[in-house]
Amino acid sequence: MLHYKIINQDSRLPWAVFIHGAGGSIETWKYQTDAYQEHFRVLLLDLRDHGKSQSEGKNENSYTFELISSDILEVLFHLGIQRAVFISLSFGSVLLQDLSMRAPGMVRAAVMAGAIFRGNVPIRLFVAAARLFNVFLPYRMMYSMFSYLLMPKDSHQRSRRIYRLQARKIDPEAYLRWVTLYDEFFRLLTRFWNQQIEFPVMVVMGSDDYVFLKTAREFASKNRRVMIHEIDGAGHICNIDDPKEFNQISLKFLRSSDLLFNVPVEPGSEIKPEY
């Protein structure tokens, strides 16, 4: 089972589940936990091969989104979580999209930071470059290079540093297993893009997120249940670049939704993953 951490066990409060991005860990959310634990039971997860979940993928040669989603669902069902608020970052937003389609009804509401929604030309070039450089560059050099591509400004220095520190802990063999998800990546984005969103979503992007901001705006404009907020001067990892604004806007959105509080789970309505 994935390594996880719970902050605030008050059973009267709804759950907030945090899903970090590729190369991240629980530490990705270090600037969010204090603010969120006042209103939620906070569940932090280390994805397989990340943080303290280092033994999950040793017997696998390749990964699928079904496998990664099943990891997350295993923890949720172990803790008896039937519905929750989800907060995701970067590639974590893609995992959340997959999870929401496999376990309909699990997601009460979502905050997607630095979200990835569609395989437009810049994103396809970004992924193609990642696959190309992967052939002849050490993966740690890859992470360093792409950290500057995604977070180029001096104002992004803190998020860039934290990202690199976390990414260095990933084993080279584990990195190669995660690369195999590229085969499903664009098909998954297309499925989620074309479906009707059944839960409220707040997309939070940095105004300097040059690769992913345009498609996030397009996604918000085509879905009535999706709102978008741009943090001025923030980059791709906007929750670290400006945690104060991120926390304020995301908590305001979540706490304004009547879906989050005092919603009982009716007998027989338990969520089952649709594999």
N, C-alpha and C positions, 0 to 999 in steps of 0.2 A: 504494500500500500504506500501511496505517496506520503512524504513527510508533510505534516500540517501543524498549524498553531492556531489556537483559539484565544481571542482576547474578549473578555466580558462574557460570562456565562449566564447572564440574566435571561431566564426563559420567557420573560414577558416581552422581550424585544425581538424583532425580525432578524433574520440572518443576512449578512453581507459577505459574499464570497469574492475574493480577489484572485484574478488570474493574470500572472505576469507574462511578459513576452519572451521571445527566444533569446537565450543568453542571460536572462534575469534570474530572480529568486524572490523569496519573501522580502528581502531587503529593498526591493523595488518600491515597496509601499511604506517605508519607514516614516515618511512625512504625512501619511494619511491616517495611521492607526489611532493616534490620540484623538483626532477630531471625530472619527467614525465610531469609536467605542462608546461615545456618549449617547449614541442613538441606535446602535446595532450590536448584535453578537457578531464579531468579526472572525471570519475564517480565512486564513492565509495558507496558500498551497505552494509547495515547490514542485514544479512539473518534473517528470522523470528526467534523470541526468542533470538536473539543476539543483542548486542549493544542497540540501541534505537528502534529496531523493536520488542518491547515486547508484543504487543497486537495482533499479527497476528494469533497465533495458539490457542487462548483460547477456541475455540469451536471445536477443532479437538482432537480425541482420538489417532490418528496415522497419520503418514505422508507417502507420496509417492514421488518418484523423479519427477513425473509429477506435483505434487503440488508445490514443491520447484522451479522447472524450471518456472512454470507459474508465481510465485512471481516475479522472475527476469525479465521475458518478459513483465510483466505488467508495470514495471518501464521503460523499454526500449521503449515500444510503447507509453507510456505516454509522454516521452521526444522526440518522433519522431525519435528514433535511429533505422535505418534499417540495418546498418552494423557497426561493431566495432572491435577493437583489444581487446582481453580479456587477463587478467593476473589473474592467479588463484594460490592458495596455498593449498597443502595437500588435504583434502576432497573436497575443492573447485574445484580441477581438475576433480573429479568424477562428480560434478554438471555441470561443463563445458562440459564434454563428453556427458552428457545427453542432455543438452541444444543444443549442436551442431547437435545432431541427430533429435531433435524435430523441430528445426528451421534451416534447411539447408540454407546456404548462409549468415546467420547472422554473422558468425565468419570470419573476414578477415585474421586474424593471431592470434596465441595464444602463450603466455609464461606460462608454467606450472611449478611452483616451488614445490619441495617436492612432486612430482606427484605420484599418485597411478594408476597402470595400469592393474595389473593381480593378481588373487587370487592364488599365489603360496603358498607353505607350510608355510613359515614364516608369510605371511600376513594372511592366514587362522588361524594360531595359535594365532596371535595377536587379530583378531576379536573374536575368540572363547573365549580367555581369558577375553576380554572386556565384553562379554555377561555373562560369568560365574561370574566374580567379581561383576557385576551389581546386582546380586541377593542379596548379603549380605554386600556390601560396599556402604557407602554414595557416591554420585556421585562426590562430591568435592575431596574426597580421591582418587577416580578413576582417575580424571584428574591429580592430583599430582603424582600419581604412574606412569601413562603413560607418563607424561612429562619427568620423569627421564629415562624411557625406550627408548623414542624416542630421547632424548637430554641429554645423560649421562655425557658429559665432562664439565670441567670447562669453556671451550671456548664457551659452549652453554648456559651459565648462563643467559645472557640477554634475549635470546629468551624463555628460560624456565620460567623466571620470568614474562615476558609479557603474555605468554600463560596462566599461572595460574591466573594472575590478571583478564584477560578477562573471563576465564571460570567460575570463581566464581560468575559472575553476572547472570549466566543462572539459571532459576528456575528449581527445581528438577522435576516437572511435565513436563516441556518443554524438559528436558533431556531425559525422558522416551519416549516422542513422537519421538524424533530424533532416538532413538535406534531402532524403528520399521523399519527404512530404511534398516537395515541389511538384511531383507527378499529379497530385490531386488538387493542388493549391488553387489554380484558376477555375477548375470545375466547381469547387466548393463556393468560391466567391460569386460565380455566376448564379448558382442555385439560390443563394441567400439574397442576392440583388433582385432577383425576379419574383421572390415570394412576398406575400403580404405580411407585414410585421404585426404581430398580435400583442405586443407588450410595449410600454413606453420606453423610449431610448433617448438618452442625452449623449451626444457625441461632443467630446471636448478635444479641440485641436489647438496646436500652437500656430500663431500666424506665420511663423518661419518654417513650418513643416512643408517644405517645397515638394516632396515626393507624393505625399498622401492627402494634402488638404483639398485639392480640387475635387477628387472623387468623393470625399466626405461631404462636401457642400452639395454635390449632385444627389447623393444618397438621401440627405436630409430634405432636399427640395421635393423629392418624389414620394416621400412617405409621411403621411399626416401624423403618425405617432412618433416621429423622430424630430428632435430639436438639436440644434448645433450651437456651440459657443466657442469662440476663438479667443485664446489668451494672447494678448499683444506681446510680442517679443519672445515668446516661448518657442521652442523647437519641437522635435518629434516626441520627446519624453516630457510632456508639458506638466505632468503631475509633480515632477522634481524641479523643473525650471521655475515654476511659480506655484508651490503647494498651497499657499494661502488662498489664491483665487480659485484654484482647482477644487479645494475642499469646500469653499463657500458655495460655488455654483453647483457642484454635484450634489451636495447635501440638501441645498434648497430644492433642487429638482426632485430628489428622492423623497423628501419629507412632505412635499406638496401632493404626492400621489396617494389617493385613498386606498390604493391596492396594497399598500405596504403594512398597514396596521390592522390588527384585530380581524384577520381573515382566517377563519378556521378551515382545516382540511376536512371535507365531508367524507364520511365512510364510503369506501369503494372508489375514491377519486385519487388514490395514490399514483404517483407518477412512475411510469415504467419506460425505460429506454427503448426506443424503436430501432433496434439493430436489424 
